[in-house]
């Protein structure tokens, strides 16, 4: 006889919602517009029209206005009197995001090396093994998912709360950019080598090495991002 759900604890009574269903129209518009801006699909100082965006999304102007206000709070756009909404994201802004993310991720890596439990180490090592297999097969979608898993595992191992919350605003890659990056065999090999080195340092409990390996990885991958989005590679 099948086990009955534990109704007293609430487990098994209600199915989990798809996280995507919990997003409002404003959230969807914000996420898509933010990704498009960070992917370089708008040029710096380009003027965007709320009504045209609403037509493209197939929604009213209200969620578009709300999404643009969120983007303005992030500094990616600016509303100017009699000039409308202007894109403010440019290569200098992107460089600063990369450096901010490198600083945060490197500190998280350092703390993960000090705080990771012995039980969590085999899981991180197994993820690197899966990344190795995906790198060999050239499966970009799987590598994108594994990359997120890898960093999530390090975040959890670090037991950071404040730093992890800060880093959520430094996510500057969207799926299309990641796919382009992971479609390059040379880039896949570099990323695998770097991820392996980060994992080894954390598993060894070497905080200084973990910090350096993570910072170098984020900066180098950031340079690749700059070359794709802005057409040239700058020293960061």
C-alpha positions as CSV (number, residue, x, y, z in Angstrom):
1,X,0.0,0.0,0.0
2,X,1.4,3.4,-1.0
3,X,2.5,5.7,1.8
4,X,-0.1,8.5,2.6
5,X,1.1,12.1,2.6
6,X,1.8,13.6,5.9
7,X,-1.3,15.9,6.1
8,X,-0.5,17.1,9.6
9,X,2.7,18.8,8.4
10,X,1.1,20.0,5.2
11,X,3.5,17.9,3.0
12,X,1.8,16.3,0.0
13,X,-1.4,18.3,0.2
14,X,-0.5,21.1,-2.2
15,X,1.7,20.9,-5.3
16,X,4.5,23.5,-5.7
17,X,3.9,26.3,-8.1
18,X,6.2,26.8,-11.1
19,X,8.3,29.8,-10.0
20,X,7.6,31.4,-13.3
21,X,3.9,31.5,-12.5
22,X,4.6,33.6,-9.5
23,X,6.0,36.5,-11.5
24,X,3.8,39.4,-12.3
25,X,3.5,40.9,-15.8
26,X,5.7,43.7,-14.5
27,X,8.3,41.2,-13.3
28,X,8.4,39.4,-16.7
29,X,8.8,42.7,-18.6
30,X,11.5,43.8,-16.2
31,X,13.4,40.5,-16.5
32,X,13.2,40.5,-20.3
33,X,14.1,44.2,-20.7
34,X,17.0,43.9,-18.2
35,X,18.4,40.9,-20.1
36,X,18.1,42.7,-23.4
37,X,19.9,45.8,-22.1
38,X,22.7,43.7,-20.5
39,X,23.0,41.7,-23.7
40,X,23.7,44.9,-25.6
41,X,20.5,44.9,-27.7
42,X,20.1,48.6,-26.9
43,X,22.9,51.2,-27.5
44,X,24.0,53.6,-24.8
45,X,21.9,56.8,-24.7
46,X,19.3,55.2,-27.0
47,X,15.8,56.5,-26.4
48,X,13.1,53.9,-25.7
49,X,9.4,54.4,-26.2
50,X,7.0,53.0,-23.6
51,X,4.1,52.6,-26.0
52,X,6.3,50.8,-28.6
53,X,7.6,48.5,-25.9
54,X,4.1,47.8,-24.7
55,X,3.1,46.8,-28.2
56,X,6.0,44.5,-28.6
57,X,5.3,42.8,-25.3
58,X,1.5,42.7,-26.1
59,X,0.7,44.4,-22.8
60,X,-0.6,47.7,-21.5
61,X,1.8,50.5,-20.8
62,X,1.4,50.2,-17.0
63,X,3.7,47.1,-16.4
64,X,6.2,48.7,-18.9
65,X,6.3,51.9,-16.9
66,X,6.7,50.0,-13.7
67,X,9.5,47.8,-15.1
68,X,11.3,50.9,-16.4
69,X,11.1,52.4,-12.9
70,X,12.8,49.3,-11.5
71,X,15.5,49.6,-14.2
72,X,16.0,53.2,-13.4
73,X,16.5,52.3,-9.7
74,X,19.2,49.9,-10.9
75,X,20.8,52.7,-13.0
76,X,20.3,50.9,-16.3
77,X,18.0,53.6,-17.7
78,X,17.3,57.2,-16.9
79,X,14.1,59.3,-17.2
80,X,14.8,62.8,-18.4
81,X,12.3,65.7,-18.7
82,X,11.2,66.2,-22.3
83,X,13.7,63.6,-23.5
84,X,12.0,60.4,-22.3
85,X,13.7,57.2,-21.2
86,X,17.4,56.8,-22.2
87,X,19.5,53.7,-21.9
88,X,22.4,54.3,-19.6
89,X,24.1,50.9,-19.7
90,X,27.5,51.1,-21.4
91,X,30.9,49.5,-21.4
92,X,32.1,51.4,-18.3
93,X,29.0,50.3,-16.4
94,X,29.6,46.7,-17.5
95,X,33.2,46.8,-16.3
96,X,32.1,48.0,-12.9
97,X,29.5,45.2,-12.7
98,X,32.2,42.7,-13.5
99,X,34.5,44.0,-10.8
100,X,31.7,44.2,-8.3
101,X,30.8,40.6,-9.0
102,X,34.4,39.4,-8.9
103,X,34.8,41.0,-5.5
104,X,31.6,39.5,-4.1
105,X,32.1,36.0,-5.6
106,X,35.8,35.9,-4.5
107,X,34.8,36.7,-0.9
108,X,32.0,34.0,-1.0
109,X,34.6,31.5,-2.4
110,X,36.9,32.4,0.4
111,X,34.2,31.8,3.0
112,X,33.1,28.6,1.3
113,X,36.6,27.2,1.7
114,X,36.4,27.9,5.4
115,X,32.8,26.9,6.0
116,X,32.0,24.0,3.6
117,X,31.0,20.9,5.5
118,X,32.6,17.6,4.7
119,X,29.2,16.3,3.5
120,X,29.0,19.0,0.8
121,X,32.4,18.4,-0.7
122,X,31.5,15.2,-2.7
123,X,28.5,17.1,-4.2
124,X,30.6,19.9,-5.5
125,X,33.2,17.5,-6.9
126,X,30.4,15.6,-8.6
127,X,29.1,18.8,-10.2
128,X,32.6,19.4,-11.7
129,X,32.5,15.9,-13.1
130,X,29.2,16.6,-14.8
131,X,30.6,19.8,-16.2
132,X,33.6,17.9,-17.6
133,X,31.2,15.6,-19.4
134,X,29.1,18.4,-20.7
135,X,32.2,20.3,-21.9
136,X,33.3,17.3,-23.9
137,X,29.9,16.9,-25.5
138,X,29.5,20.6,-26.2
139,X,26.1,20.7,-24.6
140,X,25.7,24.5,-24.0
141,X,22.3,24.3,-22.3
142,X,23.5,21.7,-19.8
143,X,26.7,23.8,-19.1
144,X,24.6,26.8,-18.4
145,X,22.5,24.9,-15.9
146,X,25.5,23.3,-14.3
147,X,27.3,26.6,-14.1
148,X,24.4,28.0,-12.0
149,X,24.3,24.8,-9.9
150,X,28.1,25.1,-9.3
151,X,27.9,28.7,-8.0
152,X,24.7,28.0,-6.0
153,X,26.5,25.1,-4.2
154,X,29.3,27.4,-3.3
155,X,26.9,30.1,-2.1
156,X,25.2,27.6,0.1
157,X,28.5,26.2,1.4
158,X,29.7,29.7,2.3
159,X,26.6,30.2,4.5
160,X,26.6,33.8,3.5
161,X,23.4,35.8,3.6
162,X,24.4,39.4,3.1
163,X,26.9,38.8,0.3
164,X,24.6,36.5,-1.6
165,X,21.8,39.0,-1.5
166,X,24.2,41.7,-2.8
167,X,25.4,39.5,-5.7
168,X,21.9,39.0,-7.1
169,X,22.1,42.5,-8.6
170,X,25.4,41.7,-10.3
171,X,24.0,39.0,-12.7
172,X,24.9,40.5,-16.1
173,X,24.7,37.5,-18.3
174,X,21.4,36.3,-19.9
175,X,20.8,32.9,-21.5
176,X,21.7,34.0,-25.0
177,X,25.1,35.4,-24.0
178,X,25.9,32.3,-21.9
179,X,25.0,30.2,-24.9
180,X,27.3,32.1,-27.2
181,X,30.1,31.8,-24.7
182,X,29.6,28.1,-24.1
183,X,29.4,27.5,-27.9
184,X,33.1,28.2,-28.2
185,X,35.2,25.0,-27.5
186,X,38.2,27.0,-26.3
187,X,36.0,29.0,-23.9
188,X,34.4,25.8,-22.6
189,X,37.8,24.3,-21.8
190,X,39.0,27.5,-20.0
191,X,35.8,27.6,-17.9
192,X,36.2,23.9,-17.0
193,X,39.8,24.4,-15.9
194,X,38.8,27.4,-13.8
195,X,35.8,25.7,-12.2
196,X,37.9,22.7,-11.4
197,X,40.6,24.9,-9.8
198,X,38.0,26.8,-7.7
199,X,36.4,23.5,-6.5
200,X,39.8,22.0,-5.6
201,X,40.7,25.1,-3.5
202,X,37.4,25.1,-1.7
203,X,37.5,21.4,-1.0
204,X,41.1,21.7,0.2
205,X,40.0,24.4,2.6
206,X,42.5,26.9,1.1
207,X,40.7,30.2,1.5
208,X,43.3,32.4,-0.2
209,X,43.6,30.2,-3.2
210,X,39.8,29.9,-3.5
211,X,39.4,33.7,-3.4
212,X,42.1,34.2,-6.1
213,X,40.8,31.4,-8.4
214,X,37.2,32.7,-8.2
215,X,38.2,36.4,-8.8
216,X,40.4,35.5,-11.8
217,X,37.6,33.3,-13.2
218,X,34.9,36.0,-12.9
219,X,37.2,38.7,-14.4
220,X,38.3,36.6,-17.3
221,X,34.7,35.5,-18.2
222,X,33.7,39.1,-17.8
223,X,36.3,40.1,-20.5
224,X,34.7,37.6,-22.8
225,X,31.3,39.1,-22.1
226,X,32.7,42.6,-23.0
227,X,34.1,41.4,-26.3
228,X,30.8,39.8,-27.3
229,X,28.5,42.7,-26.2
230,X,30.7,45.7,-27.0
231,X,32.8,44.2,-29.8
232,X,36.1,44.7,-28.1
233,X,38.0,43.4,-25.1
234,X,39.1,45.9,-22.5
235,X,41.4,45.3,-19.6
236,X,39.4,45.0,-16.4
